[in-house]
Amino acid sequence: MNAGTRILVAIAGGFTLWALVFTVVYAGHATGCETGWGLTPGPGGIAPLRIVLVLLPVTGFALTLAGLWLLRRGAGLAPRLATTAQLLTGAAAVATVYNFAVVGILPLCV
Amino acid sequence: MTKAPSGTPETVESLLPGADRGPAPARPAAPGDGVTDPLALDAGLRKIWATGPGWQRFAAVNHSVVGVRFMITSLVFFTIGGILAMLIRVQLATPDSGFLEPGLYAQVFTMHGTVMMFLFAIPLFEGLAMYLLPKMLGARDMVFPRLSAYGYWCYLFGGTLLIVAMLAGAAPDGGWFMYTPLSSKPYSPGIGADVWLLGVTFVEISAISAAVEIMVTILILRAPGMSLDKMPVFAWYMLTVAAMMLVGFPPLILGSILLEAERAFGLPFFDPLRGGDPLLWQHLFWLFGHPEVYIIFLPAAGAISTLVPVFAGRPLAGYRAVVAALVAMAFLSFGLWVHHMYTTGLPHLSLALFSAASTLVAVPTAVQIFAWIATLAQRRRKPDPEARPKASVPMLHVFGFFFVFVMGGLTGVMLAIVPFDWQAHDTHFVVAHLHYVLIGGFLFPMLAAGYHWLPLISGRAHDGPAARLGFWLVFAGFNGTFFLMHITGLMGMPRRVHTYGAESGWHWLNLISSISSFVMAIGFAVIVIDLLLTLRFGRKAEPDPWQAATLEWAVPTLPPPPYNFAAIPRIDIRADRLEPRKMAPVMARGEGFLGVARNGWMETTGVTVARGEPDQIVMLPQQTFLPLWTAMATGVVFLSLLFKIYPLAIVAALVVVALFLRWPVGTHADADRGDLPAGEGVMLPLSSEAPVPPAVLALRVVAVADGALLASLLFGGLFLAISAPGWPPALWPELPMAPGVVAALALVVGWIAARMAVRGDVLRGAPMLGVALAANLATLAAMGWMIAALPPLQDHAAQAVLAAVMVWLGLHAFIGAVLAFNALRRLRTGHVSARRRIDIDLLRLWQAGLLPAGLVVLGFPVALKALALAALP
């Protein structure tokens, strides 16, 4: 990975993950509600669609934290860029929690 | 990059191969040792870089000229939009007013929004960025000057089309976001909606071209040593904005094309009776429309981040946090589009996702605002630690920005909350909010920026008291106009109503709003008169009058010469902590990189993206009428589409392609030149021989926008399949297998052929280029076959969507064929060698991107059918 690509990944990686999770959760929710997939409660009374919608941001959050850990170990960036990248990745992690907490709470297709 | 032999006393020109061609360079010029005669160097560089008089002005490509043209033209459109706003306020000043009849009123408010958003705000910051960026970054021009000029002409022609239509009484009247079905043919039968769709798309071409240019310029056209982390913060803002434009504008371009296809040919993308859905338009529009707000705000915020430190006498507080905040804002702004659609009946869970993102975006906004306040609040470092920030005219406008924009931001958070939005939706509360955000977040900062950079642009110092009067009139008038709209909105006054009854109780509030709007207009008139008087009679500005610390103030004269810098400096510290007054004379003497005028070449340094190490001499193209002709031919395409003369549109499109193929000319690329002295003992290749020339980077950037357009199209199709009524159609449009197989094979063959053409001896690559050309033509033919096999496209959106994706692939195969043809042509004319293989590299990159995208397109019909069947009730 050349230096330019490394910087791009370090700076944009966290929020790119957030955007991916956002897109997949929104599209998955709409598709699930329209097709009726996963709406019947499964074991524990939880609908499979809700499990998927919760797992997606949880995975995204875990990957973002992993990215933050890698950044803190040092990604070969200039100090100013390294701080910026860490701030952004940390913010993306917080945004993921704040943005998707509702998928575990609200009614699915009302 | 190689080092020049040490200890050689040769001059730059003596090291050049074939240095006896071209005009005599300024002398003496030794690499890195400076030129002892700055006047001779200035004369030599001016001869190369200056735009000629008379008709030659139409051939201008210089970024200062084009940037100023963008800004002046946008201000003309602003004046037109302002007059339209006055008409609106006159109409609403009293109840039951008969000043404007309803149809004309609809045209007026539609054109007001359209002009302000598309013809004023975006082009103004594009012009400012084009003007400033090269100077801030230490370059002599933007990376594709002809693209700048082409973008300007497209903008001028597209904007003129809209204004002429309005004067002819054929303006669009469906509101600036042109919701379907109101803008569909049955409800807007005239050409007004077509004018909007085609005119705005024409202008969007300009915006996309500017985005590509801004991004590539920032990435590689910086002064040597200026790594990304040393860039001035304005460049970070513009880099982010350019990326947002690349992703945000394609959905609107796509939506406009689809709606025009529905209006012109009856393809029912938005018609619910035939498998379409009006909500698709809302999604596509707001996928553009919401990021657009931030696309407009961020350049203004960049200007604030640049000039607040100047007037505070301190560097920007929290540089790293500010950069992080603006990048976060860019991402988050794409997760908000549905907050314009809270009342469309989406499930609560979806609304909650968008509501959360909408409130979240306030955080990075606040980070920037606190950083600016912190910068102002810090003790000054120099010259007097006890001194307070100057209450100059630019700072007055910064104050206006703080007050108005924060108010708009707070009402934005209110509107982000779903239950509140349900109450305030489509009322004057929303009108008040958006004006607080846009005028607060764009107009006041741009006025601050205008006064700040006026000495740079005009060479005149500003010291008139009229500017303060103008500010206070605008500030008071603005708040008097729009603050009261919060109240009328909460009282239930809907937006866009032609009139209202006296019994509504909105009368006095509207009257005060209207009177205040005229106060604001008088304020703008005072500012314009003040600026005109300054330009005409102002005293000559002294160098770096604000004691700023960015590179644009290190130009040798005010206004700057067309080449910006006689030599390009090496930057070793953060580029907002420089000393322009000390740097300017050094650079004017030619000390630094490329401090020489040679061969009539327009040279500037190119650097590596991350570290900013010099890696090429970027050769910029000279003045030419080609951008003007190309834009005129593009205009003929749009006019032909508007008046339904489709054969002429096809001919004009081919002329556009032919003209574009004439752009990459230049004698420097006729032969291999090897590494050339660039100053300071550094030897660099010309861009035509560099491993990653600007055009290659530009193609990668264009691929982002292209990918966004394809993703929007695929999203649109899948959205219809699950959400639109009448899916699946009674008879599913099955596609024949054979052309699909042919297209898939042709895509693979084209990719392999393009790769093989750059391997080994490129001079023997002609057969492979021929294969790539044939493969692309085969793909094009296969797409034609598939579209012809579809049932009538007007019958159902399913086949219309399938045809649209096939058109996308066919068009890209055609472009691949053009690139292959161009590479063959350039190979035959001797413009391609082992070192100069950019034409083949472009084809290779194109085919490498087209292969996966094409396979996705070919697989899309299967996914569409599966989803449509799965969504059956």
Interface residues (C-beta under 8 A of the other chain):
Chain A: N2 A3 G4 R6 I7 I11 A12 F15 T16 W18 A19 F22 V25 Y26 A27 H29 A30 T31 C33 E34 T35 W37 A78 P79 R80 L81 T83 T84 L87 L88 A91 A92 A95 Y98 N99 F100 A101 V102 V103 L106 P107 L108 C109 V110
Chain B: L219 S227 L228 D229 Y319 R320 A321 V323 A324 V327 A328 F331 L332 F334 G335 P347 H348 L349 S350 A352 L353 A356 A357 L360 V363 P364 T608 V609 A610 R611 L718 I722 S723 L867 A870 A871
